[in-house]
Amino acid sequence: MIETGGTGGAETVYVDLVRSLDPNRWRHVAVLPTREWMYEQLTSFGVVPVVLPERRSFDVIYLTRMAALVHRHGVDIIHAHLFGSAVRAALLSRVCRVPAIATLHGSLDLAAGDRLQRLKVAVVNHGLQQIVFVSEKLRRTLLESVPVRADLATVITNGIDVKRYSTGSDNGFRAEYGIGVNEFLIGTVATPGRPAKGLDVLLDAVSILKTRSPGCRFVVLGDLEYGRGIELLKDRDSRGLTNDVLFPGFRSDVERVLPAFDVYALPSRNEGFPLSLLEAMAAGLPIVATRCGGPEQILDDGVTGLLVENESAEAIAASISRLRASAVERRRLGDAARAAASERFTLEAEVQAYERVYESCLSLSERSPLRGAEKRRTQELGA
């Protein structure tokens, strides 16, 4: 279960898990609220999602239909992504007597000022068997601010298919967008309309660099249809940065585009465990990232990337200028980043960790295939 259907980190983790879990052991009933990017991705490898929109956390009609779905397909475990879906999964777990887990991908999963937050947290605490956080920093931050049961919490860091991003090459992206081979290109991958991504801060940094370090170009890959994407374009144009910052929109071939960048920038205000950062590391790019939660768990400052003060356009601009001045440092950081991605952030390790969580929950469930097999063995031994 997930409460969105478009592009993003949580959505990509969902799709990667469905694609990568062993089909001989796991069968998926994917439930989405809309027919968007996730629907297309899942159907492309043979999983046809059930589209079931919900209006609010305690939507009785939605929960009734979900309960019928759980029973009809003989679901053994429910996995929810994001907090809203976690609440619904917890309710379903109690009603259907099926174990449920949830993955929280960022502190923004919990909406500020939600008048029903205490009730929702209580439902989660009593209905879920496990709550997965995508970083240790996120786990600590949320447990300190929200009364989620600590004994339910575990950490599974996101992973990527490292080979997909480490073997790419720039197959004409610069030429496609009129970017000269000698221009210094800084890129980022983010949904432009989401304030947490800090792209307004990046525009501030672009303005600084346009004066101090002429010859820099910027590319932001991401779907402009979400959030305030169009407003960001207007902001760019009003600053006179139309030719300096390109917005090609969403690209499904990010692995082809990343090698065209000289530097990868992540200007976010808040991140759980950004997949885009892992992809840039696997591509061997030197990275400038803000200290916004996730990057501190991923990058070793000065070794696998440069970490800078959050919301500081000045710090972002200074670090980009520093990297532009030294091809040796760019190569050193990029090589170390690629090695770290291969050693620490693989999709295989992430999938295995989720399998262990599933197995742990299923072993305690009366209706699970694992528990049933265990009972049969016990009965056979007794006989």
Secondary structure, DSSP 8 states (H G I E B T S, - for coil): -BS--SSSHHHHHHHHHHHHS-TTT-----EESSSSHHHHHHHHTT---EE---SSTT-HHHHHHHHHHHHHTT---EEEESHHHHHHHHHHHHHHT--EEEEE--GGGS-TT-TTHHHHHHHHHHH-SEEEESSHHHHHHHHHHS---GGGEEE----B-HHHHHS----SHHHHTT--TTSEEEEEE--TT-GGG-HHHHHHHHHHHHHHSTTEEEEEES-TTSTTHHHHHHHHHHTT-TTTEEEEE--S-HHHHGGG-SEEEE--S-BSS-HHHHHHHHTT--EEEE-SBHHHHH--BTTTBEEE-TT-HHHHHHHHHHHHT-HHHHHHHHHHHHHHHHHH-BHHHHHHHHHHHHHHHHHT-TTSHHHHHHHHHHHHHH-
